[in-house]
Every structure is written in C-alpha cells, then in structure tokens.
Amino acid sequence: MELSSVLGVLLASIVVALAIPSTAEGVAGCRLELGMKSGDINDEQINASSFYGPGWDPRYARVDHRFAWRPAQRHRHEWLAVDLEKTMNVTGVMTQGHMSYGSPRRPYYLKRFALDFKNQEGEEWVSYKIAGKDVTFEGNNDTEAVVTNILPEPVLATAVRFRPAGWHSNGFALRVEILGCSLPVVTSSESPGAVTKITATTVLPFPAKTTVDAGRAVNITTVPDSSVWTMGFHGATPGEDTISIVAGVILGCAALLIAILVCVLLYKRRKMIGSSETEADNRYDNVITYSRVLEESTLDQSGDENLEWNDFYESVEERGSAAEYACIQDNKEDNRKLEVENDLYQSSGI
C-alpha cells in the first residue's frame, strides 16, 4: 500500500470519528423547550375547546404549573392548541396530569393522545401521520410525572394541537410543553417553498420507529411511552442524550484505531515481502557467481586441486543456504563425470 493510500484511510477515519458525535449533538440540540413552562409562550397563544371552570383555564396548561387545563367534558372532541406564532421545527412534546382541587383529591390525566399541526394562520389542521397512518402517543399513568414523547418524524409547524385518545376514569387534565428549535435564517432571496409547507410526513432526515397496536382501530399507529424514546431510537431514556454522544465519540475513536492498526499491518506485510525478495536475489547472485567461477577455471590435475576446490566449497557453504550448497555439490559431481569420460576417451585411443 502506498503512503498516499495510508494517509487517505487515516483521513477518512478521522472524518467518521468527528462526524458521529457531531451528528448526535445536532439531533439532541433541537429538543429545546419552546416556552410553555418558562412563559415565553404567553397566555393569548394558548386556546382550548372548553374548560371546566375557574382554575382550569387553558392558560394554566403548562408543565409544572400549580394549576392545569381541564375540559368541560370527557370527550374526544375536546382539544388544547398552542400557537407558536412562527414556523418552528417541532421534535417532541411533554405531558403531565393534575389532581382535583377539592376533597377528596382525584387524579386526572391523559393515557393516550394525538397531535395535529398547522403551518400558517388560517390553514387547516393536519393530523400527525406516519406512512399514511394516524399516530397516537402514550401519555401519563399518574398526575405528577412528566412524560416526554419524541416525534419519530419531526414537523415544521406554526401551531400544535393536543387531542385526547384515552384518559383516567375520572377524566383528564393536561399540562404540556413543546420541544423543538427555531429554523436557520434563510439568506437567499428565494422562498423556502416546500420546506415550510407542513405535510403529514417528515421534512428532516430523522429516524422513525412506530408500532401498530392491534387492540385499537385499524390504521392507528402507536408510539410507545417517551420513557423508552430518545433520538428516534427505541430502548433509551430521555436522560441518555449525553450517553448517546459519548457512545458516538467512542465509536469514532474505535474506527480510527482500527484504521491505524490495519495500516500498520499492511506496512509490516509489505516490509516482509520486500525482505523475502532481497534474500532470493542474494541467493541468485551466489549461484551466478559460482557458475562464472566454473567457466573461468581449468580442470588441471595438480595435487593441490582438491584442496583449492574444497576451500571454495566451504566458503560458499558458509555464505549460502542449504539449497546453494546442494547446487554446488551437483556441479562437482558433473565435473567428475566429465573427467572420467575424458580419461576413457583418451585410453581407448580413438
């Protein structure tokens, strides 16, 4: 592998390592409370189909408020609406029930609810759907716990409406918060067009996950309790955003470490192959050198001949491998056969 290829792999791994945590931070960053609890959403922006009486006004429908909204009747046609006054990226909602004010204290809370959205003033409400199916969300099981539901597919909207789908036998009261973030400023003179047009489908690439509740009407999709929802994934709790980001960082670092390990192994393998080729070249040079010595040598019958050849063989044996030594021995045997044949030829007188 060339150096440029190694650098390319390392660069790609670094990009992946940086992208994973930054993506997680971006998703978690669009879950801000939009103002019901803090009061940034004023009383005039909150409306309802009806309310039970003093102390149950829709303006009290704020998470952790001492009062709450309670409709005049326990009916599916009741609703609570919040006007955001501008297009926001809505990514989730929070709900909370309430106890009755009199004695004995009775619990009131929504067990299930549906959501409607609109994009601009005067536009019709659009029910929240996934793949063309109406979606219901799991609500509360008591009056004090705050349940968070993250939308599987976030929506651009100027208003949000809560509709009851199931409640405690006493009835229901509601306190809410809306989660999301503002849209980025558009610097182009062109209209955002379809980006600000609310539809029943997502406008951002967030993951979706829904399950069908067989116990309810056909074409109704149920989103589980928010206690098992965060970042669009089933099985995590809302407080695990930080853990998700840390997990992303760990995965990125692991990918970088694996890439470095692969590069080191490839480098060592290339170095070993190069050493093997060099050793083979050296053996080949030894054999060539020996062949040239044979060609230049004369086959005289002097008394010192055997001693000289033995010295040469020993030197080659010390420098070469077993294969080289075997090659030398084979050549020595061939030379002896040539000498014997030459003697026979001369003695025959031919």
C-alpha positions as CSV (number, residue, x, y, z in Angstrom):
1,M,0.0,0.0,0.0
2,E,1.4,3.4,-1.0
3,L,1.9,6.2,1.6
4,S,-0.8,8.2,-0.1
5,S,-3.3,5.4,0.3
6,V,-2.4,5.0,4.0
7,L,-3.0,8.7,4.6
8,G,-6.3,8.6,2.7
9,V,-7.6,5.8,5.0
10,L,-6.5,7.7,8.1
11,L,-8.1,10.9,6.9
12,A,-11.4,9.1,6.2
13,S,-11.3,7.6,9.7
14,I,-10.8,10.9,11.3
15,V,-13.8,12.4,9.4
16,V,-16.0,9.5,10.5
17,A,-14.8,9.9,14.1
18,L,-15.7,13.6,14.1
19,A,-19.0,13.2,12.2
20,I,-20.6,10.6,14.6
21,P,-20.6,12.8,17.8
22,S,-21.4,16.0,15.9
23,T,-24.4,14.4,14.3
24,A,-25.6,13.2,17.7
25,E,-25.2,16.7,19.2
26,G,-27.1,18.2,16.3
27,V,-30.1,15.9,16.8
28,A,-30.2,16.4,20.6
29,G,-29.7,20.2,20.2
30,C,-33.2,20.5,18.6
31,R,-35.0,19.5,21.7
32,L,-35.3,22.8,23.4
33,E,-38.4,23.7,25.5
34,L,-40.2,26.3,23.3
35,G,-41.8,28.3,26.2
36,M,-44.8,26.8,27.9
37,K,-43.0,26.2,31.1
38,S,-40.9,29.3,31.0
39,G,-43.8,31.6,30.0
40,D,-42.1,32.7,26.7
41,I,-45.4,31.4,25.1
42,N,-47.9,33.9,26.5
43,D,-51.5,33.1,27.7
44,E,-53.0,34.5,24.5
45,Q,-51.2,31.9,22.4
46,I,-52.9,29.0,24.3
47,N,-56.5,28.1,23.4
48,A,-58.9,25.2,24.1
49,S,-62.2,23.8,23.0
50,S,-63.6,24.4,26.5
51,F,-62.6,24.4,30.2
52,Y,-64.3,23.1,33.4
53,G,-64.3,26.3,35.4
54,P,-62.1,28.8,37.3
55,G,-58.6,27.4,37.9
56,W,-58.9,25.1,34.9
57,D,-58.3,27.7,32.1
58,P,-56.1,26.7,29.1
59,R,-53.5,29.3,30.1
60,Y,-52.6,27.0,33.0
61,A,-51.7,24.1,30.7
62,R,-48.0,24.5,31.4
63,V,-45.7,21.7,32.7
64,D,-45.1,22.0,36.5
65,H,-47.7,24.8,36.9
66,R,-49.7,24.7,40.1
67,F,-52.9,24.6,38.0
68,A,-53.9,22.8,34.8
69,W,-56.3,22.8,31.9
70,R,-59.4,20.6,32.2
71,P,-62.1,20.4,29.6
72,A,-65.8,20.8,30.4
73,Q,-66.5,17.3,29.2
74,R,-64.7,14.0,28.9
75,H,-64.8,13.7,25.1
76,R,-62.5,13.0,22.2
77,H,-63.7,16.2,20.5
78,E,-62.0,18.4,23.2
79,W,-58.6,19.9,22.4
80,L,-55.8,22.1,23.6
81,A,-54.0,24.3,21.0
82,V,-50.7,26.3,21.2
83,D,-49.9,29.0,18.7
84,L,-46.1,29.2,18.1
85,E,-46.6,32.4,16.1
86,K,-43.8,31.4,13.7
87,T,-42.6,28.3,11.9
88,M,-40.6,26.1,14.3
89,N,-39.1,22.7,14.0
90,V,-41.2,20.6,16.4
91,T,-39.4,17.4,17.5
92,G,-41.4,16.3,20.6
93,V,-43.9,17.1,23.4
94,M,-44.1,16.7,27.1
95,T,-47.3,16.0,29.0
96,Q,-48.4,16.0,32.7
97,G,-51.7,15.4,34.5
98,H,-53.1,17.0,37.6
99,M,-55.1,16.3,40.8
100,S,-58.5,17.8,41.5
101,Y,-58.6,20.9,43.8
102,G,-61.4,19.7,46.1
103,S,-61.6,16.9,48.7
104,P,-61.3,14.1,48.1
105,R,-58.4,14.6,45.7
106,R,-59.0,12.8,42.4
107,P,-56.4,12.1,39.6
108,Y,-57.0,13.5,36.1
109,Y,-54.6,12.6,33.3
110,L,-54.4,11.6,29.6
111,K,-53.4,8.0,28.9
112,R,-53.2,8.5,25.2
113,F,-53.4,11.5,22.8
114,A,-53.0,12.5,19.2
115,L,-51.4,15.6,17.7
116,D,-52.4,18.0,14.9
117,F,-50.2,20.6,13.3
118,K,-50.7,23.7,11.1
119,N,-48.1,25.6,9.2
120,Q,-49.6,29.1,8.9
121,E,-52.6,31.0,10.2
122,G,-55.9,30.1,8.5
123,E,-54.6,26.7,7.3
124,E,-56.4,23.6,8.2
125,W,-55.1,21.4,10.9
126,V,-53.3,18.3,9.7
127,S,-53.2,15.1,11.8
128,Y,-49.8,13.7,12.6
129,K,-49.3,10.5,10.5
130,I,-46.6,8.0,9.7
131,A,-46.8,6.3,6.3
132,G,-50.3,7.5,6.0
133,K,-51.5,6.1,9.3
134,D,-52.7,8.3,12.2
135,V,-50.4,8.2,15.2
136,T,-51.3,8.1,18.9
137,F,-48.8,8.7,21.7
138,E,-48.6,7.0,25.1
139,G,-49.4,9.6,27.8
140,N,-49.4,9.5,31.6
141,N,-50.0,6.9,34.2
142,D,-50.2,9.4,37.1
143,T,-50.7,13.1,37.7
144,E,-47.2,14.3,38.5
145,A,-44.7,12.5,36.3
146,V,-43.7,14.4,33.1
147,V,-43.8,12.1,30.1
148,T,-41.7,13.1,27.0
149,N,-42.6,11.8,23.5
150,I,-40.0,12.4,20.8
151,L,-41.7,12.6,17.3
152,P,-40.4,9.8,15.1
153,E,-40.6,12.3,12.2
154,P,-40.2,16.0,13.2
155,V,-42.5,18.6,11.7
156,L,-42.2,22.2,10.7
157,A,-45.3,24.0,12.2
158,T,-46.6,27.2,13.5
159,A,-49.2,25.6,15.9
160,V,-49.6,22.4,17.8
161,R,-52.9,20.8,19.0
162,F,-53.4,18.0,21.5
163,R,-56.4,15.7,21.1
164,P,-57.4,13.2,23.8
165,A,-57.5,9.5,22.8
166,G,-57.7,7.8,26.2
167,W,-57.9,9.0,29.9
168,H,-58.4,8.1,33.5
169,S,-61.9,7.1,34.6
170,N,-62.3,10.4,36.5
171,G,-61.4,12.4,33.4
172,F,-58.3,14.3,32.3
173,A,-56.4,17.4,33.0
174,L,-53.4,18.5,30.9
175,R,-50.2,20.4,31.3
176,V,-47.8,20.5,28.3
177,E,-44.5,21.6,26.9
178,I,-43.4,21.6,23.2
179,L,-39.9,20.6,22.2
180,G,-38.0,21.8,19.1
181,C,-35.9,24.6,17.8
182,S,-36.0,27.7,15.5
183,L,-35.3,27.4,11.8
184,P,-32.0,28.7,10.5
185,V,-32.1,32.1,8.9
186,V,-32.6,31.9,5.1
187,T,-30.2,34.3,3.4
188,S,-31.4,33.5,-0.2
189,S,-34.0,35.7,-1.8
190,E,-35.8,32.6,-2.9
191,S,-38.8,31.3,-0.9
192,P,-38.1,28.2,1.2
193,G,-41.1,26.7,-0.6
194,A,-41.8,23.1,0.4
195,V,-39.5,23.3,3.4
196,T,-42.0,25.4,5.3
197,K,-45.1,23.6,3.9
198,I,-46.3,21.2,6.6
199,T,-47.3,17.8,5.4
200,A,-48.1,14.6,7.1
201,T,-44.6,13.3,6.6
202,T,-41.2,14.4,7.8
203,V,-39.2,17.2,6.5
204,L,-35.9,16.3,8.1
205,P,-33.9,13.1,7.9
206,F,-34.6,11.9,11.5
207,P,-35.1,8.2,12.1
208,A,-38.7,6.9,12.5
209,K,-39.9,4.0,14.5
210,T,-43.5,3.0,15.1
211,T,-45.5,0.0,16.1
212,V,-49.1,-1.0,15.3
213,D,-51.3,-1.5,18.3
214,A,-53.6,-4.4,17.4
215,G,-56.0,-3.6,20.2
216,R,-57.1,-0.3,18.6
217,A,-58.8,0.7,15.4
218,V,-57.2,-0.2,12.1
219,N,-54.6,2.2,10.6
220,I,-53.8,3.6,14.0
221,T,-50.1,3.6,14.8
222,T,-49.0,3.8,18.5
223,V,-45.8,5.5,19.6
224,P,-44.6,4.0,22.9
225,D,-44.2,5.9,26.1
226,S,-41.4,8.5,26.0
227,S,-39.6,6.8,28.7
228,V,-38.3,4.4,26.0
229,W,-37.7,7.1,23.3
230,T,-34.8,9.3,22.6
231,M,-33.2,10.5,19.4
232,G,-35.7,8.4,17.5
233,F,-34.4,5.1,18.8
234,H,-36.4,2.6,20.9
235,G,-34.9,1.4,24.2
236,A,-33.2,4.6,25.6
237,T,-34.4,7.1,28.1
238,P,-34.7,10.9,27.6
239,G,-31.8,11.4,30.1
240,E,-29.4,9.4,27.9
241,D,-28.6,12.1,25.3
242,T,-25.2,12.6,26.9
243,I,-24.6,8.8,26.9
244,S,-25.5,8.7,23.2
245,I,-23.0,11.4,22.4
246,V,-20.3,9.7,24.4
247,A,-21.1,6.4,22.6
248,G,-20.7,8.2,19.3
249,V,-17.3,9.5,20.3
250,I,-16.2,6.1,21.4
251,L,-17.3,4.5,18.1
252,G,-15.4,7.2,16.2
253,C,-12.2,6.6,18.2
254,A,-12.6,2.8,17.7
255,A,-12.9,3.3,14.0
256,L,-9.8,5.4,13.9
257,L,-7.9,2.9,16.0
258,I,-8.9,0.0,13.7
259,A,-7.8,2.0,10.6
260,I,-4.4,2.7,12.2
261,L,-4.0,-1.0,13.1
262,V,-4.8,-2.0,9.5
263,C,-2.3,0.4,8.1
264,V,0.5,-0.9,10.5
265,L,-0.3,-4.5,9.5
266,L,-0.2,-3.7,5.8
267,Y,3.1,-1.8,6.2
268,K,4.7,-4.8,8.1
269,R,3.5,-7.2,5.4
270,R,5.0,-5.1,2.7
271,K,8.3,-4.9,4.6
272,M,8.3,-8.7,4.9
273,I,7.7,-9.2,1.2
274,G,10.5,-6.8,0.4
275,S,12.9,-8.7,2.7
276,S,12.0,-12.1,1.1
277,E,12.6,-10.7,-2.4
278,T,16.1,-9.3,-1.3
279,E,17.1,-12.7,0.1
280,A,16.0,-14.5,-3.1
281,D,18.1,-12.0,-5.1
282,N,21.1,-12.7,-3.0
283,R,20.8,-16.5,-3.4
284,Y,20.5,-16.0,-7.2
285,D,23.7,-13.8,-7.2
286,N,25.6,-16.5,-5.4
287,V,24.7,-19.2,-7.9
288,I,25.6,-16.9,-10.8
289,T,28.9,-16.1,-9.2
290,Y,29.7,-19.8,-8.8
291,S,28.8,-20.5,-12.4
292,R,31.2,-17.9,-13.6
293,V,34.0,-19.3,-11.5
294,L,33.4,-22.7,-13.1
295,E,33.6,-21.3,-16.5
296,E,36.9,-19.5,-15.8
297,S,38.6,-22.3,-14.0
298,T,40.7,-25.0,-15.7
299,L,40.4,-28.7,-14.9
300,D,44.1,-29.3,-14.2
301,Q,45.2,-32.5,-12.3
302,S,47.6,-30.7,-9.9
303,G,48.0,-32.1,-6.4
304,D,46.5,-29.0,-4.9
305,E,43.3,-29.1,-7.0
306,N,41.1,-30.9,-4.4
307,L,42.3,-28.7,-1.6
308,E,41.5,-25.5,-3.6
309,W,38.0,-26.7,-4.6
310,N,37.3,-27.8,-1.0
311,D,38.2,-24.4,0.3
312,F,35.9,-22.8,-2.3
313,Y,33.0,-25.1,-1.4
314,E,33.5,-24.4,2.3
315,S,33.4,-20.7,1.8
316,V,30.2,-21.0,-0.3
317,E,28.6,-23.3,2.2
318,E,29.2,-20.8,5.0
319,R,27.7,-17.9,3.0
320,G,24.9,-19.7,1.2
321,S,21.8,-21.7,2.2
322,A,21.4,-25.5,2.1
323,A,19.9,-25.2,-1.5
324,E,23.0,-23.3,-2.7
325,Y,25.3,-26.0,-1.2
326,A,23.3,-28.8,-2.9
327,C,23.7,-26.9,-6.2
328,I,27.5,-26.8,-5.8
329,Q,27.7,-30.5,-4.9
330,D,25.7,-31.4,-8.1
331,N,28.1,-29.3,-10.2
332,K,31.1,-31.0,-8.6
333,E,29.7,-34.5,-9.4
334,D,29.1,-33.4,-13.0
335,N,32.7,-32.3,-13.3
336,R,33.9,-35.7,-12.0
337,K,31.9,-37.5,-14.6
338,L,33.4,-35.3,-17.3
339,E,36.9,-36.2,-16.2
340,V,36.1,-39.9,-16.1
341,E,34.6,-39.8,-19.6
342,N,37.7,-37.9,-20.9
343,D,40.1,-40.5,-19.4
344,L,38.1,-43.3,-21.0
345,Y,38.1,-41.5,-24.3
346,Q,41.9,-41.0,-24.2
347,S,42.7,-44.5,-23.1
348,S,40.6,-46.0,-25.9
349,G,42.9,-44.4,-28.5
350,I,40.1,-43.2,-30.6
